Amino acid sequence: MSRTARACSAASARRPAASNRIGLRTEGPSLERAVSGELPSEGMVLGAVQVPPDGRPVVFLADHPTTGGYPVIAVVRESDLAAAAQAVPGTPVRFTVVCRR
């Protein structure tokens, strides 16, 4: 697991009002990025957790873009996406590392 992913799972955040069907933004401590700026665009999947320049993770939801140019540090399990998408502003957000089977 990367240092950024460990930091993300240790941090506590909240869902701000700025979230929508494209992405669940997080409000809380910023993660330190190993590479600043944009990366080459790559395909994005539903649930991808991307870290933009402000260091606050964004979870891609139903209307997410097909490509993105920021680091992806994790993917939220499909079974957890509905709860993430329905979270109201102020809801605590916590990322937990799980192993794929």
Secondary structure, DSSP 8 states (H G I E B T S, - for coil): --HHHHHHHH--EE--TT--SSEEE-BSS----SS-S----EE--TTEEE--TT---EEE-TT--SEE-S-EEEE--HHHHHHHHH--TT-EE--------
